[in-house]
Amino acid sequence: MRSSVVGLLLFSVVAFSIAEAGTALFCTVILAWALFPLLVGTRDALEAGCVFMLISLGIVVVVSLARYGPGALTP
């Protein structure tokens, strides 16, 4: 149950990154932070949230690289 919820959250991050839906992506991240204390407990919520944020950032970088090429990383 817990892993399926986290998987669904990560799938939402991928889908919203591909669709370039910034507000929905932001809401997914906020929802994840709200659910982590329930999913992993209050002691591990910060660690789980940080791991989720790192994975989400990686997803956003990979999607923007796939869409815009290496020029997406330069200002």
C-alpha contacts under 8 A as a table, 3 or more apart, distances in Angstrom:
res1	aa1	res2	aa2	distance
1	M	4	S	5.23
1	M	5	V	6.41
2	R	5	V	5.27
2	R	6	V	6.41
2	R	39	L	5.97
3	S	6	V	5.10
3	S	7	G	5.93
4	S	7	G	4.88
4	S	8	L	6.01
5	V	8	L	5.05
5	V	9	L	6.23
6	V	9	L	5.00
6	V	10	L	6.20
6	V	32	A	7.90
7	G	10	L	5.07
7	G	11	F	6.04
8	L	11	F	4.96
8	L	12	S	6.12
9	L	12	S	5.03
9	L	13	V	6.34
9	L	28	T	6.76
9	L	32	A	6.86
10	L	13	V	4.97
10	L	14	V	6.33
10	L	56	S	7.25
11	F	14	V	5.07
11	F	15	A	6.14
12	S	15	A	5.04
12	S	16	F	5.95
12	S	25	L	7.59
12	S	28	T	7.04
13	V	16	F	5.28
13	V	17	S	5.94
13	V	25	L	5.93
13	V	28	T	6.87
13	V	29	V	7.95
13	V	56	S	6.60
13	V	59	I	7.57
14	V	17	S	5.15
14	V	18	I	6.20
14	V	59	I	6.48
14	V	60	V	7.60
15	A	18	I	5.24
15	A	19	A	6.15
16	F	19	A	4.93
16	F	20	E	5.81
16	F	21	A	5.12
16	F	22	G	7.16
16	F	24	A	6.52
16	F	25	L	5.57
17	S	20	E	4.98
17	S	21	A	6.44
17	S	22	G	7.45
17	S	25	L	6.93
17	S	59	I	7.65
17	S	60	V	5.99
17	S	63	V	6.70
18	I	21	A	7.88
18	I	63	V	6.44
21	A	24	A	5.51
21	A	25	L	6.17
22	G	25	L	5.03
22	G	26	F	6.14
23	T	26	F	5.05
23	T	27	C	6.19
24	A	27	C	4.99
24	A	28	T	6.12
25	L	28	T	5.08
25	L	29	V	6.38
26	F	29	V	5.20
26	F	30	I	6.30
27	C	30	I	5.04
27	C	31	L	6.00
28	T	31	L	5.02
28	T	32	A	6.11
29	V	32	A	5.02
29	V	33	W	6.34
29	V	53	M	7.76
30	I	33	W	5.17
30	I	34	A	6.26
31	L	34	A	5.00
31	L	35	L	6.14
32	A	35	L	5.11
32	A	36	F	6.07
32	A	49	G	7.44
33	W	36	F	5.44
33	W	37	P	7.67
33	W	45	A	7.85
33	W	49	G	6.00
34	A	37	P	6.80
34	A	38	L	7.94
35	L	38	L	5.36
35	L	39	L	6.16
36	F	39	L	4.88
36	F	40	V	5.74
36	F	41	G	7.04
36	F	42	T	7.84
36	F	45	A	5.27
36	F	48	A	6.90
36	F	49	G	6.82
37	P	40	V	5.64
37	P	41	G	4.59
37	P	42	T	4.69
37	P	43	R	7.90
37	P	44	D	7.51
37	P	45	A	5.05
38	L	41	G	5.60
38	L	42	T	7.44
40	V	43	R	7.84
40	V	44	D	5.96
40	V	45	A	6.09
40	V	48	A	7.56
41	G	44	D	5.77
41	G	45	A	6.04
42	T	45	A	5.16
42	T	46	L	7.88
43	R	46	L	7.42
44	D	47	E	5.37
44	D	48	A	6.13
45	A	48	A	5.15
45	A	49	G	5.93
46	L	49	G	5.06
46	L	50	C	6.12
47	E	50	C	5.18
47	E	51	V	6.24
48	A	51	V	5.16
48	A	52	F	6.07
49	G	52	F	5.00
49	G	53	M	6.10
50	C	53	M	5.02
50	C	54	L	6.22
51	V	54	L	5.13
51	V	55	I	6.21
52	F	55	I	5.17
52	F	56	S	6.02
53	M	56	S	4.94
53	M	57	L	6.01
54	L	57	L	5.11
54	L	58	G	6.21
55	I	58	G	5.04
55	I	59	I	6.23
56	S	59	I	5.01
56	S	60	V	6.25
57	L	60	V	5.13
57	L	61	V	6.18
58	G	61	V	5.12
58	G	62	V	6.10
59	I	62	V	5.20
59	I	63	V	6.08
60	V	63	V	5.19
60	V	64	S	6.12
61	V	64	S	5.21
61	V	65	L	6.05
62	V	65	L	5.04
62	V	66	A	6.08
63	V	66	A	5.07
63	V	67	R	6.10
64	S	67	R	4.97
64	S	68	Y	5.77
64	S	69	G	7.30
64	S	72	A	6.46
65	L	68	Y	5.40
65	L	69	G	4.66
65	L	70	P	5.82
65	L	71	G	7.88
65	L	72	A	6.08
65	L	73	L	7.58
66	A	69	G	5.72
68	Y	71	G	6.58
68	Y	72	A	5.58
69	G	72	A	5.96
70	P	73	L	5.94
70	P	74	T	7.66
71	G	74	T	5.45
72	A	75	P	7.61
